[in-house]
Amino acid sequence: MAVMAKEYVTLTETDWQVANFTNKIDHFTPSDTRTYDQRYFMNDSFWDSNSGPVFLFICGEARCKPPTTRGYPMQVCQDLKCLFYVVEHRYYGDSQPFPDWTTDSLKYLNATQALADLDAFITAKNAEIVGKYGGANRKWVTIGGSYPGALSAWFKTSYPTQAAAAWSSSGVILPVRNFVDFDLDIYTATARSGAGCPRQIKNITDYIQDAITDKLTPADKEFVNGVFDSAGVDNSDLMWYIADTFTLGV
């Protein structure tokens, strides 16, 4: 007998309520009362307010967008009848503690403060939910991938009573300095097409790097900047973009 795949409701960004949560800039200095607006998204379309869990999807080092049914967490949410929150990371998107990114302002951009942001958010939302629906604090599940995956795991360790579970997808919980194997998958994947493929990638990368660092002619540098519209762009940022292009491609 054929098994029919379950169909999930498709969501778009317009299906999410968008709001700001007032969070502290510095959670660990009691005398510092400064706050900032942390943007978040909420969807309660599938929530069982009596027994459903609360999912907290942690956005990372980019402007935050809520997941859709293409994201596995949203499918699990529909199965478990969850209330779904998505929280933007401080200093990204609209969640800016300061109007500038000076060194003094950026000192509050760290994982410890970000975890405290999540703790404050959960505490406040629990109070709202209990106040509106009664009962006890709901069970929360933190969710993240890559750096947010690490935050999800670290949150469960740092604030063990705030979340019932931590969902960490490819969580980078053990940072490694100068991790030269980061892009090894590029070589492994492209080498399947023959030795010439990774060699060509290396030649392209070497050419771009030599051109923008003035090891070739001014015409070469002008050509590269013209292709990538990169005049004035930091060389390290451009090379990261080049590497990421190949990473996403494989």
C-alpha positions in Angstrom: 0.0 0.0 0.0 1.4 3.4 -1.0 2.1 5.8 1.9 1.0 9.3 1.2 3.4 12.0 2.2 2.1 14.5 4.7 1.3 17.9 3.3 2.3 20.9 5.4 0.8 24.4 5.3 3.0 26.8 3.3 3.9 30.0 5.1 5.4 33.2 3.7 7.0 36.1 5.5 3.6 37.9 5.6 2.2 35.1 7.8 4.5 36.1 10.6 3.8 38.9 13.1 6.8 41.2 13.5 7.6 43.0 16.7 10.4 44.4 18.8 11.5 43.1 22.2 13.1 45.6 24.6 16.4 43.9 25.7 19.3 45.1 27.7 22.5 46.0 25.9 24.6 44.8 28.8 23.1 42.0 30.9 25.9 41.7 33.4 26.3 45.3 34.7 23.3 46.0 37.0 23.9 49.8 36.8 23.8 49.8 33.0 20.1 50.3 32.2 20.5 50.9 28.4 18.3 48.9 26.1 17.8 48.2 22.4 15.0 46.9 20.2 15.5 43.3 19.3 13.4 42.3 16.3 11.5 39.0 16.4 8.8 37.1 14.5 5.9 35.1 15.8 3.5 32.6 14.3 0.7 30.9 16.3 -1.2 29.3 13.4 -0.7 25.8 14.6 -0.4 26.3 18.3 -2.2 24.3 21.0 -2.1 26.9 23.8 -2.8 24.2 26.4 -0.2 21.6 25.6 1.9 22.8 22.6 5.6 23.6 23.1 7.3 26.9 22.1 10.0 26.8 19.5 12.6 29.5 19.6 14.5 29.7 16.3 17.8 31.6 16.7 19.0 33.7 13.8 22.7 34.2 13.3 25.2 36.5 11.6 22.8 37.9 9.0 19.5 39.8 8.7 16.8 37.5 10.1 14.1 35.9 8.1 11.5 33.4 9.5 11.5 29.8 8.2 8.8 28.4 5.9 7.6 24.8 5.4 10.8 24.2 3.5 12.5 24.3 6.9 12.3 21.1 8.9 11.7 23.0 12.2 8.5 24.5 10.8 7.3 21.0 9.8 8.0 19.6 13.2 6.2 22.7 14.7 3.1 21.8 12.8 3.3 18.2 14.0 3.7 19.2 17.6 1.3 22.2 17.4 3.9 24.7 18.6 4.1 28.4 19.1 7.0 29.6 16.9 9.3 32.5 17.7 12.2 33.7 15.6 14.7 36.1 17.2 17.2 38.3 15.4 20.7 38.3 16.7 21.9 41.6 18.3 23.8 43.9 15.8 22.2 42.3 12.7 19.3 43.4 10.6 17.1 45.8 12.6 18.4 44.8 16.0 21.0 47.5 16.4 22.0 48.5 19.9 23.9 51.6 18.6 23.8 53.8 15.6 27.4 53.1 14.9 29.8 50.1 14.7 32.8 51.6 16.5 35.1 49.4 18.5 33.6 50.7 21.8 30.0 49.9 20.6 30.9 46.4 19.2 32.3 45.2 22.6 28.8 44.0 23.4 28.7 41.8 20.3 29.5 38.4 21.8 27.8 35.0 22.4 27.5 35.6 26.2 25.4 38.6 25.7 23.4 36.9 22.9 22.6 34.0 25.2 21.4 36.4 27.9 19.2 38.0 25.3 17.5 34.7 24.7 17.1 34.1 28.5 15.4 37.5 28.9 13.2 36.9 25.9 12.0 33.5 27.2 11.4 34.8 30.7 9.2 37.7 29.4 7.3 35.6 26.9 6.6 32.9 29.5 5.1 35.5 31.7 2.9 36.8 28.8 1.7 33.3 27.9 0.9 32.3 31.5 -0.8 35.6 32.1 -3.0 35.1 29.0 -3.7 31.3 29.0 -2.9 30.3 32.6 -1.1 27.1 33.6 2.6 26.7 34.1 5.5 27.9 31.9 5.5 26.2 28.6 8.3 23.9 27.3 10.7 25.7 25.1 12.9 24.2 22.4 15.8 26.3 21.1 16.8 25.8 17.5 19.7 26.9 15.4 22.2 25.8 12.7 25.9 26.5 12.5 26.7 29.5 14.8 23.1 29.6 16.0 23.3 25.9 16.5 26.2 26.5 18.9 24.1 29.2 20.7 21.3 26.7 21.0 23.6 24.1 22.6 25.3 26.7 24.8 22.0 28.1 25.9 20.9 24.7 27.3 24.1 24.4 29.2 24.1 28.0 30.5 20.4 28.3 31.3 19.4 24.6 31.7 15.9 25.3 33.2 14.8 27.7 30.5 14.7 25.2 27.6 13.4 21.6 27.7 15.5 20.8 24.7 18.2 22.2 22.4 18.1 21.5 18.7 21.6 22.1 17.3 22.2 21.5 13.6 25.9 21.5 12.7 26.5 23.5 15.8 30.1 24.9 15.8 30.6 24.3 19.5 34.3 23.9 19.3 35.9 26.7 17.4 39.3 25.9 15.7 41.7 28.7 14.8 43.1 28.5 11.3 40.9 25.5 10.4 42.4 24.8 7.0 40.0 21.9 6.3 37.0 24.3 6.3 36.8 24.3 2.5 38.1 20.7 2.0 34.6 19.7 0.8 35.2 22.0 -2.2 38.3 20.0 -3.3 36.6 16.7 -2.5 33.5 17.4 -4.4 35.1 19.1 -7.5 37.8 16.4 -7.7 35.1 13.9 -8.6 35.0 15.6 -12.0 38.7 15.2 -12.4 41.9 16.8 -11.2 41.5 19.7 -13.6 38.4 21.1 -11.8 39.9 21.9 -8.4 43.1 23.1 -10.2 41.1 25.5 -12.2 39.4 26.8 -9.0 42.8 27.3 -7.5 44.0 29.2 -10.6 41.0 31.5 -10.5 41.3 32.2 -6.8 45.1 32.8 -7.1 44.5 35.2 -10.0 41.9 37.2 -8.1 44.0 37.4 -5.0 47.1 38.5 -6.9 45.2 41.1 -8.9 43.5 42.8 -5.9 46.8 42.8 -3.9 48.7 44.5 -6.8 50.9 41.6 -7.6 49.7 41.8 -11.2 49.1 44.7 -13.5 46.7 47.6 -12.8 44.6 46.3 -15.8 44.2 43.0 -14.0 43.0 44.7 -10.8 40.6 46.9 -12.8 39.2 43.8 -14.6 38.5 41.9 -11.3 36.9 44.9 -9.7 34.8 45.3 -12.8 33.6 41.7 -12.8 32.7 41.8 -9.0 31.9 45.5 -8.7 34.4 45.4 -5.8 36.3 48.7 -6.1 36.7 49.9 -2.5 35.7 46.6 -1.0 38.0 45.1 1.6 40.2 42.5 0.1 39.5 39.9 2.8 35.7 40.4 2.3 36.0 39.8 -1.4 38.1 36.7 -1.0 35.6 35.4 1.6 32.9 35.9 -1.0 34.9 34.1 -3.6 35.4 31.1 -1.3 31.8 31.1 -0.3 30.7 31.1 -3.9 32.5 27.8 -4.4 31.3 26.4 -1.1 27.6 27.0 -1.9 28.1 25.6 -5.3 29.1 22.2 -4.1 
